Every structure is written in C-alpha cells, then in structure tokens.
Amino acid sequence: MIDYLKFFSFKITLFVTVVFLLLIHLLLIKWLPMPWYDETMYASIVSSVMTKGRLEAEVNTTVMEGEMHLMYGPIFFYLEFLWCKLFSFTLLYYRLFVLLAGFMSMYFTYLVASKLSPITKPLITYLFIFILFTDTFWGVSLHDGRMDTLAICFALAGFYLFLLDKNKIKYDLIIGLLFSLSLLTTPRIIVLLLAIGLYILYTIIQTKNYKQLIPFITIPIISYLLWIYLAYGSFENFYQYVFGDSIGIEQYGASFFEKFYFVPPSMKPLLIIVAITFTLACFQFSPPFKKYFPILIACFIGISFHYLFIVDWGPYAIYISPLLYFILLISFNNFKYWKIPALLLLLVNLSYWTIKITYLCKTSDARNEQTAINFIKKYIPENSKIIGDAQYYFIAKANKCSYEYLDKYGTLEKRALFHKERYKYQYIIISDQETSRCEYDFNYYKKFSKIEKIARLDYPALKLPFISGFDSKGYACTIYKRVE
C-alpha cells in the first residue's frame, strides 16, 4: 500500500510539473518570439488556404504571381487551417497549435526513450522529463510557428507503436500512415525517419518478420508519389521545382543538401552534456549494454546525416533533438554518477529560462500585440494594402488589411515594380527590429514613389546577459504612406 501511494504521488508530481511548464509556455506564447519570417510566411499560406483553397503565400503572391509553395507538403497547412477555422486566425491560436504539437512531440520522445531504455529509478524519470520539458532549444521551437514539431510528433508516434510490438496488420498500417504524415509535413523529417528506419530494419531482420516492412515502406512512398502527382503533375516538374530555377531552388533547394555545421547556441548545453555523459558512461557499460548498439548506431547515423547534408540556419536541428535524448537516457541508465550531468543540465535550462522570462517581462509593454493593433487602426484604415517586414503581418491581418513583404522574394526591381503597379500598395510598415535589413530596399522604393512618414511607435531597447537584445524593442515601428 505504501509503495502504491509513493508511485501515485510520484505520478501526480510529474503531471503537475508538466502542466506547470505548459502553463508557462501559454503565458509566453505571444511574446516569444516576435513574429518572424518563417512563421508569417507559413501563416500566410494557411490564410490563403482559408480564403482561396490554395497553398499560396499571401505575403508574396503579387511578386511570385500566385505561385504555390509546395516544398513542405500539405499536412501542416491544412491542419492549421482546420484549427484556425475552429477558433480564429490570430497569432495566439496559430501558435497554440504549434505549441500543442510541440508538447506532444516531447511526450512521445519520453515514451520512445523509456521503451528503448527502460527506466528503473523514478528519480531518473522525473529529472529526464524535467530536463526534456525545459529544453532551451526545443522550448523556443514550441513558439516559432513552424511545422517541425508536428512532423516529429507523427514520426515518434509511429515509432512508439512499433516498439509496443503489437505485430498486427492494423497497427502496421497505422505506423506507415503516421510516417507518411510526417513526410508530407516536411521532407526534412528524413533525418529522424532515417534513424527510426534503420532501427526498425535491424529489429525486423532479427525477428525475420519481413512482411512487416511492406506497409512501413510502401505507404510513405505511395503517399509521397501521390503528392508529387497531385501537386506538381509529374516527377520532372517536381525535380525542376526543388532543384531548378524556381522558388524551390531560390529559398530551399539550392542549399538543401549542402554541408553546413551550424549549431544553435541554445542547443550547445544539451550537445555537450550528452557527449560527456555518454563518453563517461562508456567506461561503465556492462556486457548487456550491447543491446543498445542498434539504436545508438541509428542515432549517430541520423545526427551525422543532419550535419553532413542539411543546411541549418537555426530551426532544423530540432530533428536531431529526440535522438540526443535517446542517447542521454541510455547514458543515465548506465552511468553510476548520472545525477551530476542531469542536475547540471537542468540548472543550465532553468537559468536560461529564468533570464529569458525576466527579459520578456521587462519588454512586455513593447510586445503587447493589442497596443500595436490599436496603433495601426489609428493610422491605417481597414482593407488597406500594406507592405513591410514580417513582424507586422498578424497586426495587419487583425486590421483586415492585406500585407506583403517589402524585402523578400523576387528581385528588388521586380518587387518595387509589381508592388507599385499591380499590388498598388498604400502604406509601408518597417519595424525597428528589421530597419537595418529593410533600409536599402526602402530607399529603392522611394525612388519611384513619394513616401511620407505619418506615425511612429517607439520603445526603449533592453539588453540582458546571455540574451540577444535583437527584438527588445518589440513592436516599435514607423508607418509611411505612399502619396503618389
């Protein structure tokens, strides 16, 4: 009875901890980060699906002449569309979908890790979950408005079903479907699917149940070939879009498989602790440790593939995060002094979030979305045509205005011409955060139209240790009006 009560109280503590962390993220959801390029581009595609039924980005539709964005696949955009249709198309609800998908991806990471390396000590469970749900890199990814965590959620859900070892055709079909959904969310999930696939292949070879491979392979391949046919019309068109001279190559394809070794700063603590803990654990591994070789090799291959072939300016490292946590839990379970790296990593995570939350609270006035909405309503009428940087997309949509990028897609000459003659823009909004990036483009636009400054929203900048002050001025911006 006492053991049961201890187990029950442990579960309650674990549940309360996770719920508490979720509530913190909910409180920060509109503050972190400020609306940015990837997020607003994807959100504009969701908005286009709602109004036109097309995977077309509103923020560049004039310059790109209505060309659809097909690189990522349709799943994220249509699920976001259904979510926003159910609630509303705002920054809050758009990010809330991504946040929930992110928490589910973390939850499945824990489930899969604990299946691969069963936990024998409750304290390991608690600290592992606490570390995972306070991850400095993954935590920011919960708010970034991208589809990455949704793809990870699908992939890990399929992997977890496989590890349950139900060995029934209906489960195998569901697993194949989940892998298909992840691939049709974004092709970059191939990093995680590669590691998962290698482990599944090894397991099936060991059991000699080769028929089980059929749905795992055929369903994703058939699904993606069907997407190519429906979206591109032919494989030749698909190849041209991804590797040819089009939006695919300009934004993604040209560097998709180039070598690039960027490590996001907020991910470095996890990488360092995993490397040190695994190295030290290797000296204590007993003969039964051989059972971990297949998953460890699969993880290292997936991580190597990411750093050898995937270009990463920041967000794509999320695909190796589950693999790092698989290695971390295996190391914890096989290292006598596991508490030292666990507590050290947790301390780093909590310190990071303490500083981050302090920074966000001190700049909360500048991040107040409603203040920005009221400011725009005061100076720009509804249904106006605006161009600007990514930060003010949701604000413009809240004022029922159309909004396109001033500084992205096509050439500068083409953007200036098309925005003036086809889009017929009336206002320009440039946030302080993007002023330096937009300055050259803005000066070029002024050569062809008379533009007057009509309003200014200002906030003081703030700098704290270890935190970039890049977006500390929040929604500070300048509004310009085109008068001829």
C-alpha positions as CSV (number, residue, x, y, z in Angstrom):
1,M,0.0,0.0,0.0
2,I,2.8,2.4,0.9
3,D,4.6,1.6,-2.4
4,Y,1.4,2.3,-4.3
5,L,1.0,5.6,-2.6
6,K,4.6,6.6,-3.4
7,F,4.0,5.6,-7.0
8,F,0.8,7.6,-7.2
9,S,2.3,10.7,-5.5
10,F,5.2,10.5,-8.0
11,K,2.9,10.4,-10.9
12,I,0.9,13.4,-9.5
13,T,4.2,15.3,-9.0
14,L,5.2,14.5,-12.6
15,F,1.8,15.6,-14.0
16,V,1.8,18.8,-12.0
17,T,5.3,19.7,-13.2
18,V,4.5,19.2,-16.9
19,V,1.2,21.1,-16.6
20,F,3.0,23.9,-14.8
21,L,5.6,24.1,-17.6
22,L,2.8,24.1,-20.2
23,L,1.1,27.0,-18.5
24,I,4.4,29.0,-18.5
25,H,4.6,28.4,-22.3
26,L,1.0,29.5,-22.7
27,L,1.7,32.7,-20.8
28,L,4.7,33.4,-23.1
29,I,3.2,32.3,-26.3
30,K,2.5,35.8,-27.8
31,W,5.8,37.3,-26.5
32,L,8.3,34.7,-27.6
33,P,9.5,35.3,-30.3
34,M,8.3,38.4,-32.1
35,P,6.5,37.4,-35.4
36,W,9.2,36.4,-37.9
37,Y,9.8,35.5,-41.5
38,D,9.2,31.7,-41.5
39,E,6.2,31.9,-39.2
40,T,4.4,34.7,-41.1
41,M,5.1,33.1,-44.4
42,Y,3.6,29.8,-43.3
43,A,0.7,31.6,-41.6
44,S,0.0,33.5,-44.8
45,I,-0.2,30.1,-46.6
46,V,-2.7,28.9,-44.0
47,S,-4.7,32.2,-44.6
48,S,-4.6,31.5,-48.3
49,V,-6.0,28.0,-47.8
50,M,-8.8,29.5,-45.8
51,T,-9.7,32.1,-48.4
52,K,-8.6,30.6,-51.7
53,G,-8.1,26.9,-51.0
54,R,-4.5,27.2,-52.4
55,L,-1.0,26.7,-50.9
56,E,-0.2,30.2,-51.9
57,A,1.7,32.7,-49.6
58,E,-0.3,35.9,-49.3
59,V,2.9,37.8,-48.3
60,N,4.5,37.3,-51.8
61,T,1.6,36.4,-54.0
62,T,1.9,39.5,-56.2
63,V,5.7,39.2,-56.7
64,M,5.5,35.4,-57.2
65,E,2.4,35.8,-59.4
66,G,0.4,33.4,-57.4
67,E,2.9,30.5,-57.4
68,M,2.2,27.9,-54.8
69,H,4.6,26.8,-52.1
70,L,4.8,23.0,-52.4
71,M,8.1,22.2,-50.9
72,Y,6.8,21.2,-47.5
73,G,3.7,19.2,-48.3
74,P,0.1,20.0,-47.3
75,I,-0.4,18.4,-43.9
76,F,0.7,21.2,-41.6
77,F,-1.1,23.9,-43.5
78,Y,-4.4,22.1,-43.7
79,L,-4.4,21.0,-40.1
80,E,-3.6,24.6,-39.1
81,F,-6.4,25.7,-41.4
82,L,-8.9,23.4,-39.6
83,W,-7.6,24.6,-36.2
84,C,-7.9,28.3,-37.1
85,K,-11.3,27.7,-38.7
86,L,-12.4,26.2,-35.4
87,F,-11.1,29.1,-33.3
88,S,-9.8,32.1,-35.2
89,F,-6.8,33.1,-37.4
90,T,-4.7,35.1,-34.9
91,L,-1.2,35.0,-33.6
92,L,-2.4,33.3,-30.4
93,Y,-4.3,30.5,-32.0
94,Y,-1.9,29.9,-34.8
95,R,1.0,29.4,-32.3
96,L,-1.2,27.4,-29.9
97,F,-1.5,24.6,-32.5
98,V,2.3,24.6,-32.9
99,L,2.7,24.6,-29.1
100,L,0.5,21.6,-28.5
101,A,2.1,19.7,-31.3
102,G,5.5,20.5,-29.7
103,F,4.4,19.2,-26.3
104,M,3.1,16.0,-27.9
105,S,6.5,15.6,-29.7
106,M,8.2,15.9,-26.3
107,Y,5.8,13.4,-24.7
108,F,6.4,10.9,-27.5
109,T,10.2,11.4,-27.1
110,Y,9.9,10.4,-23.5
111,L,7.7,7.4,-24.3
112,V,10.1,6.2,-27.0
113,A,13.2,6.8,-25.0
114,S,11.7,4.9,-22.0
115,K,10.8,1.9,-24.3
116,L,14.3,1.9,-25.8
117,S,16.0,2.1,-22.4
118,P,13.5,1.2,-19.6
119,I,13.9,3.4,-16.5
120,T,14.4,1.6,-13.2
121,K,14.7,4.6,-10.9
122,P,11.8,7.1,-10.5
123,L,14.2,9.9,-10.0
124,I,15.7,9.3,-13.4
125,T,12.2,9.5,-14.9
126,Y,11.5,12.8,-13.1
127,L,14.8,14.5,-14.0
128,F,14.7,13.3,-17.5
129,I,11.2,14.7,-18.1
130,F,12.1,17.9,-16.3
131,I,15.2,18.3,-18.5
132,L,13.3,17.5,-21.6
133,F,10.4,19.9,-21.0
134,T,12.7,22.7,-20.0
135,D,15.0,22.2,-23.0
136,T,16.4,25.6,-24.1
137,F,16.2,24.9,-27.8
138,W,13.1,22.8,-28.1
139,G,11.3,25.2,-25.8
140,V,11.8,28.1,-28.2
141,S,10.7,25.8,-31.1
142,L,7.3,25.4,-29.4
143,H,6.6,29.1,-30.2
144,D,8.3,29.6,-33.6
145,G,5.2,28.9,-35.8
146,R,6.9,26.2,-37.9
147,M,5.8,22.6,-38.8
148,D,8.9,20.8,-37.4
149,T,7.5,19.6,-34.1
150,L,4.3,18.3,-35.8
151,A,6.4,16.2,-38.2
152,I,8.4,14.9,-35.2
153,C,5.2,14.1,-33.4
154,F,3.9,11.9,-36.3
155,A,7.3,10.2,-36.7
156,L,7.7,9.4,-33.0
157,A,4.1,8.3,-32.6
158,G,4.7,5.7,-35.4
159,F,7.9,4.6,-33.8
160,Y,6.3,4.2,-30.4
161,L,3.5,2.0,-31.9
162,F,6.3,-0.2,-33.4
163,L,8.1,-0.5,-30.1
164,L,4.8,-1.7,-28.5
165,D,5.3,-4.8,-30.6
166,K,1.7,-5.4,-31.3
167,N,2.6,-7.2,-34.6
168,K,-0.8,-6.8,-36.1
169,I,-1.5,-5.6,-39.6
170,K,-3.8,-2.7,-38.4
171,Y,-1.0,-1.3,-36.3
172,D,1.5,-1.7,-39.1
173,L,-0.9,0.2,-41.4
174,I,-1.2,3.0,-38.8
175,I,2.5,3.2,-38.4
176,G,3.0,3.5,-42.2
177,L,0.3,6.2,-42.2
178,L,2.0,8.2,-39.4
179,F,5.4,8.0,-41.2
180,S,3.6,9.3,-44.3
181,L,2.0,12.2,-42.4
182,S,5.4,13.2,-41.1
183,L,7.0,13.1,-44.5
184,L,4.1,15.1,-46.0
185,T,4.5,17.7,-43.2
186,T,8.1,18.4,-44.2
187,P,10.7,16.4,-46.1
188,R,13.4,17.4,-43.6
189,I,11.9,14.8,-41.2
190,I,14.0,12.4,-43.2
191,V,16.8,13.0,-40.6
192,L,14.7,11.4,-37.9
193,L,13.0,8.9,-40.1
194,L,16.4,7.6,-41.3
195,A,17.4,6.8,-37.7
196,I,14.0,5.3,-36.9
197,G,14.0,3.3,-40.2
198,L,17.5,1.8,-39.5
199,Y,16.5,0.6,-36.1
200,I,13.2,-0.9,-37.4
201,L,15.1,-2.6,-40.2
202,Y,17.5,-4.1,-37.7
203,T,14.7,-5.3,-35.5
204,I,12.8,-6.9,-38.4
205,I,15.9,-8.6,-39.6
206,Q,16.4,-10.1,-36.1
207,T,12.8,-11.4,-36.0
208,K,12.8,-12.3,-39.7
209,N,9.3,-10.8,-39.9
210,Y,10.0,-9.2,-43.3
211,K,6.3,-8.8,-44.2
212,Q,6.1,-6.1,-41.6
213,L,8.4,-3.9,-43.6
214,I,5.9,-3.7,-46.5
215,P,3.4,-1.1,-45.0
216,F,6.3,0.9,-43.4
217,I,7.9,1.4,-46.8
218,T,5.1,1.3,-49.3
219,I,2.6,3.6,-47.6
220,P,5.1,6.6,-47.3
221,I,6.4,6.1,-50.8
222,I,3.0,5.8,-52.4
223,S,1.7,8.8,-50.4
224,Y,4.6,11.0,-51.4
225,L,4.4,9.9,-55.1
226,L,0.7,10.7,-55.0
227,W,1.5,14.2,-53.6
228,I,4.1,14.7,-56.4
229,Y,1.5,13.8,-59.0
230,L,-1.3,16.0,-57.5
231,A,0.9,19.0,-56.6
232,Y,3.5,19.0,-59.5
233,G,1.8,17.0,-62.2
234,S,5.0,14.9,-62.9
235,F,8.3,13.9,-61.4
236,E,10.0,16.1,-63.9
237,N,8.1,19.2,-62.6
238,F,8.9,18.1,-59.0
239,Y,12.6,17.9,-59.8
240,Q,12.5,21.3,-61.6
241,Y,10.7,22.9,-58.6
242,V,13.2,21.5,-56.0
243,F,16.4,21.7,-57.9
244,G,15.6,24.0,-60.8
245,D,15.3,27.8,-61.3
246,S,12.2,28.5,-59.3
247,I,11.1,29.4,-55.8
248,G,12.1,26.0,-54.6
249,I,15.7,26.4,-55.5
250,E,15.8,30.0,-54.5
251,Q,14.5,29.5,-51.0
252,Y,15.3,25.9,-50.2
253,G,16.6,23.6,-52.9
254,A,19.9,25.2,-53.8
255,S,21.3,24.6,-50.4
256,F,19.1,21.7,-49.1
257,F,21.9,19.1,-49.3
258,E,25.0,21.3,-48.9
259,K,27.3,20.8,-46.0
260,F,26.6,23.2,-43.1
261,Y,27.7,22.8,-39.5
262,F,25.8,25.4,-37.6
263,V,24.9,24.5,-34.0
264,P,22.2,26.8,-32.4
265,P,23.7,28.4,-29.3
266,S,20.7,27.3,-27.1
267,M,21.3,23.7,-28.2
268,K,25.0,23.6,-27.2
269,P,24.4,22.7,-23.5
270,L,22.5,19.6,-24.5
271,L,25.1,18.5,-27.1
272,I,27.9,19.0,-24.6
273,I,26.3,17.2,-21.7
274,V,25.2,14.3,-24.0
275,A,28.7,13.9,-25.4
276,I,30.3,14.0,-21.9
277,T,27.8,11.7,-20.2
278,F,27.9,9.2,-23.0
279,T,31.7,9.1,-23.0
280,L,31.9,8.6,-19.3
281,A,29.1,6.0,-19.3
282,C,31.1,4.0,-21.9
283,F,33.6,3.2,-19.2
284,Q,30.9,1.6,-17.0
285,F,29.0,-0.3,-19.7
286,S,28.5,-3.9,-18.8
287,P,28.1,-6.7,-21.4
288,P,24.3,-6.3,-21.6
289,F,25.0,-2.8,-23.0
290,K,25.4,-4.4,-26.4
291,K,21.6,-4.4,-26.7
292,Y,21.8,-0.6,-27.1
293,F,24.2,-0.7,-30.0
294,P,21.5,-0.8,-32.7
295,I,19.6,2.3,-31.5
296,L,22.9,4.1,-30.7
297,I,24.3,3.5,-34.2
298,A,21.0,4.5,-35.7
299,C,21.0,7.8,-33.7
300,F,24.6,8.6,-34.6
301,I,23.9,8.0,-38.3
302,G,20.9,10.3,-38.1
303,I,22.8,13.0,-36.4
304,S,25.7,12.6,-38.8
305,F,23.3,12.8,-41.8
306,H,22.0,16.1,-40.4
307,Y,25.4,17.8,-40.1
308,L,26.7,16.4,-43.4
309,F,23.7,17.1,-45.7
310,I,21.2,19.5,-44.1
311,V,21.8,23.3,-44.2
312,D,20.7,24.8,-40.9
313,W,20.4,28.4,-40.0
314,G,18.8,27.6,-36.7
315,P,15.5,25.7,-36.6
316,Y,16.3,22.4,-38.4
317,A,18.5,21.0,-35.5
318,I,15.2,20.2,-33.8
319,Y,15.1,16.9,-35.9
320,I,18.1,15.5,-34.0
321,S,16.8,16.6,-30.6
322,P,14.9,13.3,-30.0
323,L,18.0,11.3,-31.0
324,L,20.1,13.2,-28.5
325,Y,17.6,12.5,-25.7
326,F,17.5,8.8,-26.6
327,I,21.3,8.7,-26.1
328,L,21.0,10.8,-22.9
329,L,18.6,8.4,-21.3
330,I,20.7,5.4,-22.2
331,S,23.7,7.1,-20.7
332,F,21.8,8.0,-17.5
333,N,20.7,4.4,-17.1
334,N,24.2,3.1,-17.5
335,F,26.2,5.8,-15.6
336,K,26.7,5.5,-11.8
337,Y,27.1,9.2,-11.4
338,W,24.3,10.2,-13.7
339,K,22.9,12.8,-11.2
340,I,25.8,15.1,-11.8
341,P,25.2,15.8,-15.5
342,A,21.5,15.6,-15.0
343,L,21.4,18.3,-12.4
344,L,24.0,20.4,-14.3
345,L,21.9,20.3,-17.5
346,L,18.7,21.1,-15.5
347,L,20.5,24.0,-13.8
348,V,21.5,25.4,-17.2
349,N,18.0,25.0,-18.5
350,L,16.4,26.7,-15.5
351,S,18.9,29.5,-15.5
352,Y,18.3,30.1,-19.2
353,W,14.5,30.3,-18.8
354,T,14.8,32.5,-15.7
355,I,16.9,35.1,-17.6
356,K,14.6,34.7,-20.7
357,I,11.4,35.2,-18.8
358,T,12.9,38.1,-16.9
359,Y,13.8,39.7,-20.2
360,L,10.4,39.0,-21.7
361,C,8.6,40.6,-18.7
362,K,10.8,43.7,-18.8
363,T,10.0,44.1,-22.5
364,S,6.3,43.1,-22.1
365,D,5.0,46.5,-23.0
366,A,6.9,46.6,-26.2
367,R,5.5,43.1,-27.1
368,N,1.9,44.0,-26.4
369,E,0.0,42.9,-29.5
370,Q,-3.1,44.9,-28.7
371,T,-1.1,48.1,-28.4
372,A,0.3,47.5,-31.9
373,I,-3.2,46.7,-33.3
374,N,-4.6,49.9,-31.8
375,F,-1.7,51.9,-33.2
376,I,-2.2,50.6,-36.7
377,K,-6.0,51.1,-36.6
378,K,-5.4,54.7,-35.6
379,Y,-3.4,55.5,-38.7
380,I,-4.3,52.9,-41.4
381,P,-7.9,52.3,-42.5
382,E,-9.3,48.8,-42.8
383,N,-8.8,46.9,-46.1
384,S,-5.7,49.0,-46.9
385,K,-2.8,47.5,-48.9
386,I,0.4,47.4,-46.8
387,I,4.0,46.2,-47.5
388,G,6.6,45.8,-44.8
389,D,8.7,43.3,-42.9
390,A,7.5,40.0,-41.3
391,Q,6.8,41.4,-37.9
392,Y,3.6,43.2,-38.7
393,Y,1.8,40.5,-40.7
394,F,-0.6,39.4,-37.9
395,I,-1.2,43.0,-36.8
396,A,-2.2,44.0,-40.4
397,K,-4.5,40.9,-40.6
398,A,-6.1,41.9,-37.4
399,N,-7.0,45.2,-39.0
400,K,-8.4,43.4,-42.1
401,C,-5.6,44.7,-44.3
402,S,-3.7,42.8,-47.0
403,Y,0.1,42.5,-46.3
404,E,3.1,41.6,-48.5
405,Y,6.8,41.5,-47.8
406,L,8.8,44.6,-48.7
407,D,12.2,42.8,-48.5
408,K,11.8,39.2,-49.7
409,Y,11.1,37.1,-52.9
410,G,12.0,38.0,-56.5
411,T,14.5,40.8,-57.2
412,L,14.3,44.2,-55.6
413,E,13.5,45.7,-59.0
414,K,10.6,43.3,-59.6
415,R,9.2,43.8,-56.1
416,A,9.2,47.6,-56.4
417,L,7.6,47.4,-59.9
418,F,4.9,44.8,-59.0
419,H,4.1,46.4,-55.6
420,K,3.5,49.8,-57.2
421,E,1.7,48.8,-60.4
422,R,0.0,45.5,-59.6
423,Y,-0.5,45.4,-55.8
424,K,-0.8,49.2,-55.6
425,Y,0.4,49.4,-52.0
426,Q,-0.7,52.4,-49.9
427,Y,1.3,52.0,-46.7
428,I,4.7,50.8,-45.6
429,I,5.4,49.5,-42.0
430,I,9.0,48.9,-41.0
431,S,9.7,47.6,-37.5
432,D,12.8,48.7,-35.6
433,Q,13.9,45.1,-35.5
434,E,14.2,44.9,-39.2
435,T,15.2,48.5,-40.1
436,S,18.8,47.7,-41.0
437,R,17.7,44.8,-43.2
438,C,15.0,46.8,-45.0
439,E,16.8,50.2,-45.3
440,Y,18.3,49.6,-48.8
441,D,15.0,48.2,-50.2
442,F,13.0,51.0,-48.6
443,N,15.3,53.7,-50.2
444,Y,14.9,52.0,-53.6
445,Y,11.1,52.1,-53.3
446,K,11.4,55.9,-52.6
447,K,12.9,56.4,-56.0
448,F,9.6,55.6,-57.7
449,S,7.0,56.9,-55.3
450,K,6.6,59.8,-52.9
451,I,6.5,58.3,-49.4
452,E,5.8,60.3,-46.3
453,K,6.3,59.3,-42.6
454,I,3.0,59.5,-40.8
455,A,3.4,57.8,-37.4
456,R,6.0,56.4,-35.0
457,L,5.6,53.8,-32.2
458,D,8.7,53.7,-30.0
459,Y,10.0,51.6,-27.2
460,P,13.4,51.7,-25.4
461,A,15.9,48.9,-26.2
462,L,16.9,46.5,-23.4
463,K,20.0,44.2,-23.1
464,L,20.4,41.4,-20.5
465,P,23.3,39.0,-20.0
466,F,23.3,35.9,-22.4
467,I,20.1,37.1,-24.1
468,S,20.1,38.8,-27.5
469,G,18.5,42.2,-27.4
470,F,17.7,41.9,-31.1
471,D,13.9,42.1,-30.5
472,S,13.8,44.0,-27.3
473,K,12.0,47.0,-28.9
474,G,9.1,44.7,-29.7
475,Y,6.5,46.3,-32.0
476,A,8.4,49.6,-32.3
477,C,7.9,50.7,-35.9
478,T,7.5,53.5,-38.3
479,I,4.5,53.9,-40.7
480,Y,4.9,55.5,-44.1
481,K,2.2,56.5,-46.5
482,R,2.6,56.4,-50.3
483,V,1.1,59.7,-51.6
484,E,1.7,59.2,-55.3
